[in-house]
Amino acid sequence: MHTHVWKQIRDREAGKVHTNHFANRIKSNRISQLQLSNHKDIVSPHKGAVNSLQIDSTEGRYLLSAASDASVAVYDVQRPSASESAAAFSKHKCLFVVDKQHQQAHKYAVSTAIWYPIDTGLFVTGSYDHHINVWDTNTTQVVVNFKMPGKVYRTAMSNLSTSHMLIAAGTEDVQVRLCDIGSGAFAHTLSGHRDGVMTVEWSNSSEWILVTGGCDGAIRFWDIRRAGCFQVLDQSRTQFGRRPPILKRSMIPKDSSTKLSGTQKKHANGSGSRQLSIGRVPSKGPTKQRLHPGMLSTQDRATAHYGAVTGLKATEEGMYLLSAGSDSRLRLWDVQSGCDTLVNFETVRLQINKPLQLATTQDSTLVFVPCMRAVKAFDMWSGKTYTILRGHYECVNSCWFNEQDQELYTGGNDRQILVWSPARSIADEMGEGPTEDQDNWSS
């Protein structure tokens, strides 16, 4: 194993292997070895089911968790607790916990907790007590509070945003609300769902595009600069597999001798209509079919799942969207065409009464899905089961993949937060391996 790695390093230094290719190969190799960590343990202070997990995107170091006992906790996943720092098996106790004893704590279950995207100085929590709180991490005090019309299921903030500080909130109310941290008020509401909104997800390709999944089985795309949604996913609209890569399309010569006929163009694009980027609305043509209100009634009532949409996860580049439903189905959608790609994910059994938090690897080749007491890792493009991670005693609710360390964190109804990491050798565990980078002449 080590000989193979050193050979790859020498190839990279000699220029035989591209730097990114080398790094991706090492990461893929580490991900393939995921197992219940034999060197790291998160000591959970929660006395209820763990509903939400997130690692901050700025440092990749601080884990934020929320639980049904109305508590929220933060952990340092890189530096173990002081008392455990010398041990081979490191325990990570929470840096602080906000529970019911706190004066400003939530009264009921905290369903969602997220970091402010560009700074760990703030985090946001949503609860079944109908409130969304924005917290100052350093003082653990609420700085902004939003009163919602019902239980809060999910909150989300855009990692791409440079123009707004909006929290998208999905609640048991039919309307999606956008809460502005800057003003402390609702920016506006998005109307279209016919039942509560269980999950929300911002696009990874635009700061203005929001995706929502409702208890009515609908997945809606919104451009928050416009009124109404511009796309509703329909499970009856399908395409087989992935679209051709852009590079292959661009290789088609543009000279007159190789022009495509009308029928060829129609097959290449999937239809005779002009291809549109997400969020763009044509100035002419069938505009009414893409906008809401004004969308055709059959199109507006389309459903993505037979039952509630319980989870959404966009791929890193934003071209595909994975959805989970209370019908125990996983579907991979092509965002551009709005079609189901017909990827057949192998036997899945999902919880039906609460939102699920899905996770993907950085290159979006694997997706981690809470399947009752286990977590299944599926190949994103074939749907085949890559591995099954078993360790929780009760149902798993949330997954979060740490891209920096190639570690997976899972939380469940057993109140535990488990760490899944690449296996370490016995020599590393016992401290027998080389611990310092020394030269030959050092004393």
N, C-alpha and C positions, 0 to 999 in steps of 0.2 A: 504493500500500500504506500509506504513512505517513499520507496524507490520510484514508484510511478509518479508521485507528486513532484519529486525532485526533477524527474525527467521533463515534466510539463513546465516547471520553472525555468529550466535551462533552455527549453524550446522558446519560451516567451522572451527570455533575455537575448536569444539569438535572432529573434524576429520571425521565427517559423510559425508562431501562433499569435494571433491578435490578442491584445491585452484584455479586451472585453470578453472575448471568446474563452480565454483562460479563466477569468473570474467567474463567468457563468457556469463553466464546467465544474469548478470547485463547489459553487453553491448548489448545483444540481446533485452533486455527489453527496453533500451534507444532508440535503433534504431527503434523499433516498434512504438515509439511515435514521430517520426520526423514530424515537422511542421514548417511553416515559423516562424522564431525565434521571440519571444516576449521580448527578452532582449538584442539582439545584432544586430548591423547594420554596414555594410561596406559602407563607404562613397566613392563612385567611382569617381575618377577625370577624367575618360575617356569620350571622346566626340565621340566615335565610338563603334562599336560592340566589346564585350569582346570575344576574340577567344581562350584564354588559361588561365588555372588556375593551380597552384601547391603549396602545402604546403611543406616546407622543411622536409626532412626525418631525420635530425639530432636532432632537437628540437621539431618539430611539432608545430611551433609557427608562422613562417613568411609565409604569403601568397604572391605569385608572380602572377601578372596578366599582360596580353598583349592584346592590342586592335587595331582596324582597323584605328585609328587616329595616328598610329605610336608611341603610348605611351606605357610605361611599368611602373608598380607601385608595391611597396612592402608595406604590412600592417603587423602590429602586432595584431594577432587575440586573444591573451590572455590579453594584457594590452590595455585598451581603451585610447583614446586621453586625455591629461591632463585636458582639460576643461570639459570633460564629465565623469571623473572618479567617481564622487560622485553620479551620476544619476543611477536610477534603470535600465534605458534603455541605454546601453553603445554604443557609436558611435566610430568606429575605422576608423580614417582618415589615409591616406597613410603616411608612414615614409618619402618616397621620390617618385618623379615621374620623369621619363625621357621622355620628349616629343620633339616635333619638334624644340623647342627653344634651346634644348641642342645641342652643337656643333657637337657631334658624334652620334646623334640620327639617327634612320632609316628614310628614305624618304617616304616610303609607309607603308601599313598595316603590323603590327607585327603579324604573324600567330601563333607563338609558343614561349614560354618562360619556361625554366626549370632551376632548381637549380643544382649546382654542387653537386653530391650525398653525399659527406662526409663533406661538409663545406659550410656554407652560405656566405662565403667570395667571391664566384664567382657565376654568373648566366649567362645563354646562351640564346640569342634571335635569331630568324630566321624571315626573312621578305620577302615581295613581291618585295623588292628592290634588290633581288638576293644576299643578304649578310647574313652571320651568324656572330654575334658579341659575344665575351666572355667579360663580364663586371666585374670589381672589384666593389663589393658592397659598400665598404667603401668610395671610391673616385668617384663612378659612372663614371668611365672612361673605355674605351675599351682597353683591354690588348692584345687581339688576334682577328684578323678579317679574315674571309674566304670568297672569292668571288666565288659564285656558278653559274652554267650555266643557272639558271632560278629561278622562284619564289620558295621560300622555304615554303613547306607545314607543315612539322613536323620535330622535332629534338628529340633525345633521348640519354640518357647516362645510362650505366648499374649500378644498385645499388650493384651488386655483385663484380664488377671489382676490382682486386688487381694488375693486370698486365698491364692494359692499361688505357689511358684517352681519349677514342675515342668518338666523337659525331657522331651518325648515322643521316644522313640527307636525308629526302625524298623531292624531288623537282619535278618540271614539266618536268625535264629531265628523260630519261628512266633508267639512272644509279643511284644506291644508292652510296653515297659517305661517307667515314669515315674520319672525320677531327680529327687530333691529336693535342690536346691543347699543349702538351709538345713541339712539333717541329713547330707548326704553319703551318703545311702543310697537304695535303691529304695523309692518310696512304695508301689507295687503293680504288678502285671502284668495285662495285658488279653489274655485267651485267646479265640480264635475263628478266626483265620486258619489255613489248612492248609499254608501255605508261608511263605517269608520275607516280610517287610514292607518294601517298597521306598520308600514315601513316606508322610509324616505331615503333617497340616495341622490347626491349631486353627481352630475356628469364629470368624467375625467377629461373631457375634451373642451368644455366651455363652462365658465363661471355662471352663466345665465340659465343653464338647462338643469331642470330638476326632474327626477323620476320618482313616482309615488306608486305604492301598491296598496290596494284597498281590500276590505272584507267583502266587497262586491265582486272580487275576482278580477278586477281591472288593473292594468298597469298603464299609467298615463304619463306622457312627456309634456313638460311645461317650459315655455320660454317666459321667465318671470317679468320680462319687459313688455309682454303682450297680455291681452285678456284671453282667458281660456286656454285649454291644452291644444297642442298641434298634432298629437299622435296618440292613438290608443292601440295597444298591441292586441292582436287577434290570433288565438291559437289555431284557427282554421287556415291562416296564411302561413305557408311553409316554403322552405327552400332546402335543398339537400346539401348540408355541409357548409364550409366556409367560402367566402368570396375569394376570387383570385387576388393575390398580393398586388399592390399598386405598382411595384417595380415591373412585374410581368406585363401589366397593361401598358405601361409607358414604353415598352420595347417595341410596340407595334409601329412600323414606319408610317409617316404621315404623307408620303408622296402620293400622287394621284393614281399611280399604277397599282397601289395596294388598298384603295378605298373599299370599305365594307359596303355591301348592299344593304338595303333597308331592312330585310328580314334578318340578315346577320347581326346588324346593330341591335335589333330587337332582342335576339337571343343573348347577345353579349351583355346587355344591360338588364336583362330579366324582364323588360317591358319596353314599349316604344316611347315611354315618357322620359323626360329629361331627369337625370339623377340630381338630387338635392342634398346638400349637407344639412346636418342636424341643426334645427333652429331656424333654417331659412324657409321662407314662404314665397312661392312664386308670385310674381306681379300679375301674371296672366294665367289663364287656364283654370283647372278645377280647384280653385282656392277654397271653396266652401266645403270640399270633402276633407280638408286637412285642418280646418279651424273649428274651435268650439267657443261659443255657440255658433251654429250654422253647419256643423258637421252632420252628415247624413245620419238619421236616427239609428240605422242598423250598424253603422260604423262606430257611433258613439256608445252603443251598448255592447260592444265586443268585449269578450273576457279572455284573459290569459290563462286562468286556472279555473277548474270546477271547485270553487270554494275560495277562502280568503288567501290573499298573497301574503305570506309570512316572512319572506326574506328577499332582499335584492342585493346584488353585488356586481359592479361594473368592472370590466377588465382594465388593466393598467392604461392602455392606450385609448380606452373609451369606445372601441368599435363594437364590443359585444356586451350583453347584459345577461347575467344568470339570475333566475328567479326560482323561489321555492314556494309551494302552496300547501294548503291544508288537504289537498287531494293526494298528498304524498308524491308529488311530481316535481322534478327539477327540469327546467327548460332553459336552453341557451338561445338568446335572441340576437339576430343581426340588427344593430341599432339603425343602420342606414336604411335598410329595406323594411324593417319592422316585421320580419318573418322569423318564425321558429325554425331553427337549423336542423331539427329532427335528430339531435344527438340523444341517443338512448342511454340514459344513466341507469346502471344496473340497480337491482333491488334496493329501494329506498323506503324507509318508514320514518316519517317525520311527526313531530308534535303538531297538534292542530289548534291549540288554544292560546298560543303566545308567539310573539315575534322571535325569529331565529336570526342569529348573526353568523353569516357565512364569511369565509376567508379564502383568499387566493395567494399563491406565491407571486413574487415580483414579476416574473415573466408570464404569468397567467397560464402555466401549463397544468397546474394542479389546483383543485378547489376542495376545501375542507368543509364538510357539511355535518352538523350535529344530527345524528340518527339515533334517537332515543338515548340509550346509555353509552353508545359508542360514537366515535367521530370517524367518518369515512372520507378518505382522500380519493377523488376521482380524477382521471385524466380529462381535462376540460374538453378536448376535441373528439375523443372517442367514446367517452362515458364509461369506460371500464374502471373497475375498482383498482386503485393503485395499492392501497394498504388500508387496514382497519386499526384504529387506535382505541384500545380498551383500557379503562382505568377508573372511570367514574362508577359510582354505585347507583346513581339515579340519572335521570334524563339530563343531557347536555343542552345548554341554551345558547352559548356564545363561543366563538372562536376568534382568535386574532393572531395573525402571522407576523412575527418580527423579522423584517427583511434584513436588518443589520446583523443579527446573530443566527439567522435561519432557525428560529425557535417558534414553536406554536404554543399558545396559551389557551386553555379551555376552562370554562366555568359551568357548573351545573347545579341541579337541585340538591345535591349532596353537600352544598355550601363550600365545596373545595375549588381551588384554582390549581390546575395541573400544568406542569411544564413538560413539553415534548421537545427533545433536542437530539442532535446527532450523538451517537454513542462515543464515549471516551474510553480509551484503552486503560487496562489495569495499571500500567506504568504511570499514566497521567493521574489516575485516581490516588495512587499511593505516593505520588510526588517523586517517583524514581526517574522520570524522564528529564530531559534538559530543561531547566527552569530559567536559566539566564543565557543571554547571548554574549559569550566571552570569546576572546581570541586565545591563541595557543600560548602566548607568553605572559598572560595575566597570572598573578600569584593567587 
